[in-house]
Amino acid sequence: MIHTVLAPLMAAGLAFIGVVTLAIPAKAAWHFGLPIADDQKHGLAFVRATGGRDIIMGAVLLLLLLRDSQPDTVGFAFWITALCGALDLVLVAQSGRRGRPVYTHAAGTLMLLATGWIAKSGI
């Protein structure tokens, strides 16, 4: 059963991304395609908020997995998380960024969608 390994890894990875984003928001913003100067408090607050959001989403996914929730519930939770990734992708693309940041967000969103499908299918 692939989903018993893949789903917890994806959830933990999402939470880890959130922790790193909170720890070094300026560097994380640059890597994710939202370059923000260190003196822009409001911009860094937005980046920190996305880090907190990622931690919460990863924790919720892990809790669903630990509680042996229904496969449909887990699958839909991953799809909702993928929706956030898709919105981040649109935000990065709208900022005029190209290349690595766009590909990173697109790949992460597709991986979350695939994990949701695998978890829902019980593969």
C-alpha positions as CSV (number, residue, x, y, z in Angstrom):
1,M,0.0,0.0,0.0
2,I,1.8,3.1,-1.3
3,H,-0.5,5.5,0.4
4,T,0.6,4.3,3.9
5,V,4.1,5.6,3.2
6,L,3.5,8.4,0.7
7,A,0.7,10.3,2.5
8,P,2.5,10.7,5.8
9,L,5.7,11.8,4.0
10,M,3.8,14.4,2.0
11,A,2.1,15.7,5.1
12,A,5.3,15.8,7.1
13,G,7.1,17.5,4.2
14,L,4.4,20.2,4.0
15,A,4.7,20.9,7.7
16,F,8.6,21.0,7.4
17,I,8.3,23.5,4.6
18,G,6.2,25.6,6.9
19,V,8.7,25.4,9.7
20,V,11.6,26.4,7.4
21,T,9.4,29.3,6.1
22,L,8.9,30.6,9.6
23,A,12.5,30.2,10.5
24,I,14.0,32.0,7.5
25,P,11.1,33.9,5.7
26,A,13.3,36.1,3.5
27,K,15.3,33.2,2.1
28,A,12.1,31.1,1.8
29,A,10.4,33.9,-0.1
30,W,13.2,34.1,-2.6
31,H,13.2,30.3,-3.1
32,F,9.4,30.3,-3.6
33,G,9.5,33.1,-6.1
34,L,8.4,36.0,-3.9
35,P,11.6,38.1,-3.4
36,I,11.0,40.4,-0.5
37,A,13.5,42.8,1.0
38,D,14.4,42.3,4.6
39,D,13.0,45.7,5.6
40,Q,9.5,44.9,4.2
41,K,7.7,43.9,7.4
42,H,4.3,43.4,5.7
43,G,5.8,41.2,3.0
44,L,7.6,39.0,5.4
45,A,4.5,38.8,7.6
46,F,2.7,37.4,4.5
47,V,5.4,34.8,4.0
48,R,5.3,33.9,7.7
49,A,1.5,33.4,7.4
50,T,1.9,31.0,4.5
51,G,4.5,29.1,6.6
52,G,2.0,28.9,9.5
53,R,-0.7,27.8,7.0
54,D,1.6,25.0,5.7
55,I,2.3,23.8,9.3
56,I,-1.4,23.7,10.1
57,M,-2.3,21.9,6.8
58,G,0.5,19.3,7.3
59,A,-0.6,18.8,11.0
60,V,-4.2,18.3,10.0
61,L,-3.3,15.8,7.3
62,L,-1.1,13.9,9.7
63,L,-3.9,13.8,12.3
64,L,-6.3,12.5,9.7
65,L,-3.8,9.8,8.8
66,L,-3.1,8.9,12.5
67,R,-6.8,8.6,13.3
68,D,-7.3,6.1,10.4
69,S,-9.8,8.4,8.8
70,Q,-11.8,7.2,5.8
71,P,-9.8,7.1,2.5
72,D,-12.3,9.5,0.9
73,T,-11.7,12.1,3.7
74,V,-7.9,11.8,3.5
75,G,-8.1,12.1,-0.3
76,F,-10.3,15.2,-0.2
77,A,-8.0,16.8,2.5
78,F,-5.0,16.3,0.2
79,W,-7.0,17.8,-2.7
80,I,-8.0,20.9,-0.6
81,T,-4.3,21.3,0.2
82,A,-3.5,21.0,-3.5
83,L,-6.0,23.9,-4.1
84,C,-3.8,26.1,-1.8
85,G,-0.8,25.0,-3.8
86,A,-2.6,25.9,-7.0
87,L,-3.5,29.3,-5.6
88,D,0.2,29.8,-4.6
89,L,1.2,28.9,-8.1
90,V,-1.1,31.5,-9.5
91,L,0.3,34.1,-7.1
92,V,3.8,33.3,-8.1
93,A,3.0,33.3,-11.8
94,Q,1.1,36.7,-11.5
95,S,4.2,38.2,-9.8
96,G,6.0,37.7,-13.1
97,R,8.3,34.9,-11.9
98,R,9.2,32.2,-14.3
99,G,11.3,29.1,-14.1
100,R,12.1,27.3,-10.9
101,P,9.5,28.9,-8.6
102,V,6.7,28.1,-11.0
103,Y,7.9,24.6,-11.6
104,T,8.3,24.0,-7.9
105,H,4.8,25.1,-7.1
106,A,3.4,23.1,-10.1
107,A,5.2,20.0,-9.1
108,G,4.1,20.2,-5.4
109,T,0.5,20.8,-6.4
110,L,0.6,17.8,-8.8
111,M,2.2,15.7,-6.1
112,L,-0.6,16.6,-3.6
113,L,-3.3,15.9,-6.1
114,A,-1.7,12.5,-6.9
115,T,-1.3,11.7,-3.2
116,G,-5.0,12.5,-2.7
117,W,-5.9,10.2,-5.5
118,I,-3.7,7.4,-4.2
119,A,-5.0,7.8,-0.7
120,K,-8.6,7.8,-1.9
121,S,-8.0,4.7,-4.1
122,G,-6.2,2.9,-1.3
123,I,-3.3,2.0,-3.6
